[in-house]
Amino acid sequence: MSSPVLYVVVAGAGAIRHVPTRLLPPALEQGWDVHVLATDQAARSFTEAVAQIAAVLGRPVRTDFHTAVGYSLPDPDAVIVAPATYNTVTKWALGIADTYVLTRLAEQVGRNVPIIVGPYVNARFANHPTYQGSLATLKEWGVHVVIGPSEPHESGDDAADDFPWAEILDALPPANA
C-alpha cells in the first residue's frame, strides 16, 4: 500500500525558513508522501529555503504545472498551506485561480480534501476588512485555520520562531487511517 499524499503549499513569508526542519521531518515520520508547492513569490524570495525543502524531500518544489517539470503530481489526501500570506489567503477565498498554487488549492477545495492553513500575516494586512472575511470564508468551506500565538505579527517582527507547526500537523488526519 502506498503512503498517503500530502501537499504542503508555501507562500513568500519568513516562516518558510522553518519548513525544512519543523514541518517536513515530522510529516515524513508520520508516513506522509510529501510534495511541496511554492508560490512564485516564495520561490523568488526564499531560494535557500526552497533548495533546503527540495534536499529534504529529494524532489523539486513545484511552482508550475507538469509541463514545466515533466511529471504530474498525485492527488493529495490532505493539504497544508503554511506559511500563508495575505495575498494567498484573500485570493484563494475569492476563488481566484490565476497561479499554479491557487489553481491547485481551488481544485482541492472542490474535491473536499482536508486542508489546514497557517497564516503568517503582518498586522496591518490582517486589519484589512477583506482578510477576516477571507478567513471566515475558508472556515465555511471546511478549511481548518490555525492561528499562531504571534499572529498577526507587527511589521519587522520575526514571529516565525513560534509559528504553530505542531498544531498544524496535529490537525491533519492520521496518515495511516
C-alpha positions in Angstrom: 0.0 0.0 0.0 1.4 3.4 -0.9 1.7 6.3 1.5 -1.0 9.0 1.6 -0.1 12.1 -0.3 0.3 15.5 1.5 0.7 18.7 -0.4 2.5 21.5 1.5 1.8 24.8 -0.1 4.3 27.5 0.9 4.0 31.3 0.3 6.5 34.0 0.4 6.7 34.7 4.2 9.5 34.4 6.7 8.2 31.2 8.4 9.1 29.3 5.2 12.6 29.1 6.6 11.4 26.6 9.2 9.5 24.3 6.7 12.6 22.0 6.1 13.3 21.5 9.8 10.0 21.9 11.7 7.3 20.7 9.3 8.7 18.2 6.8 10.6 15.8 9.1 7.5 15.2 11.4 5.2 14.8 8.4 7.5 12.3 6.8 7.8 10.4 10.1 4.0 10.2 10.3 4.1 8.4 6.9 3.1 11.1 4.5 4.4 11.2 0.9 5.0 15.0 0.9 5.0 17.2 -2.2 5.8 20.9 -1.7 4.2 23.6 -4.0 5.5 27.1 -3.7 4.1 30.4 -4.8 6.2 32.4 -7.3 7.0 34.9 -4.6 8.2 32.2 -2.2 10.4 30.7 -5.0 11.9 34.1 -5.8 12.3 35.5 -2.3 13.3 32.4 -0.3 15.6 30.5 -2.7 17.7 29.0 0.1 14.6 27.7 1.9 13.2 26.2 -1.3 16.5 24.5 -2.0 16.6 23.1 1.5 13.0 21.8 1.1 14.0 20.1 -2.1 17.0 18.5 -0.4 14.9 17.1 2.4 12.3 15.6 0.1 14.7 14.5 -2.7 12.4 16.0 -5.3 11.9 19.5 -6.7 9.5 22.0 -5.2 6.7 22.6 -7.7 6.0 26.1 -8.9 4.2 25.3 -12.1 2.1 22.7 -13.9 3.6 19.4 -15.0 4.5 20.7 -18.4 7.4 22.7 -16.7 8.9 19.7 -14.9 7.7 16.7 -16.9 5.5 14.8 -14.4 2.1 15.2 -12.8 1.6 15.2 -9.0 -0.6 12.6 -7.5 -3.9 13.8 -6.0 -3.4 14.7 -2.3 -5.1 13.1 0.6 -4.6 16.3 2.7 -3.1 19.8 2.2 -1.2 22.1 4.5 -1.0 25.8 3.4 1.7 27.3 5.6 3.0 29.8 5.8 0.1 31.5 4.1 0.3 35.2 3.2 -2.4 37.8 3.0 -2.4 37.5 -0.8 -2.7 33.7 -0.8 -5.5 33.7 1.8 -7.6 36.5 0.2 -7.2 35.4 -3.4 -7.9 31.8 -2.5 -11.1 32.8 -0.6 -12.3 34.9 -3.5 -11.9 31.8 -5.8 -9.2 33.4 -7.9 -7.1 30.7 -9.6 -4.6 32.8 -11.6 -1.5 31.0 -10.4 -0.4 27.3 -10.2 -0.8 27.3 -6.4 -4.2 28.9 -6.3 -5.4 26.6 -9.1 -4.4 23.6 -7.1 -6.0 25.0 -3.9 -9.2 25.7 -5.7 -9.2 22.2 -7.0 -8.7 20.6 -3.6 -11.5 22.6 -2.0 -13.7 21.3 -4.8 -12.6 17.7 -4.0 -13.3 18.2 -0.3 -9.7 17.3 0.6 -8.8 18.1 4.3 -6.9 21.4 4.2 -5.1 23.2 7.1 -4.0 26.7 6.7 -1.5 28.6 8.9 -1.4 32.3 8.2 1.7 34.4 8.6 0.4 37.9 8.1 1.5 41.4 9.1 -1.0 43.1 11.5 -1.6 45.9 9.0 -2.8 43.5 6.4 -4.7 41.4 8.9 -6.6 44.6 9.9 -7.9 44.9 6.3 -11.6 44.0 6.2 -11.1 41.5 3.4 -8.7 39.4 5.4 -11.0 38.5 8.3 -13.8 37.8 5.8 -11.4 35.6 3.8 -10.6 33.5 6.9 -14.3 33.2 7.6 -14.9 32.0 4.0 -12.2 29.4 4.2 -13.7 28.1 7.5 -17.1 27.9 5.9 -15.6 25.8 3.2 -14.2 23.4 5.9 -10.6 24.6 5.8 -9.1 24.3 9.3 -7.5 27.6 10.2 -4.6 27.5 12.7 -3.6 30.9 14.1 -0.2 31.1 15.9 0.3 32.9 19.2 2.1 35.8 17.5 -0.3 36.2 14.6 -0.9 38.6 13.2 2.6 40.0 13.8 3.9 43.5 13.7 6.0 44.7 10.7 9.6 43.8 11.3 8.8 41.2 14.0 10.0 37.7 13.4 7.1 35.7 14.6 8.4 32.6 12.7 10.0 31.2 15.8 6.6 30.4 17.4 4.8 29.6 14.2 2.3 26.7 15.1 3.9 23.9 13.1 2.9 21.2 15.7 -0.7 22.4 15.8 -0.9 22.4 12.0 0.4 18.8 11.9 -2.0 17.8 14.7 -4.9 19.0 12.6 -4.0 16.5 9.8 -6.0 13.3 9.5 -3.8 10.3 10.6 -1.6 9.2 7.7 -2.3 5.6 8.4 -6.1 5.9 8.5 
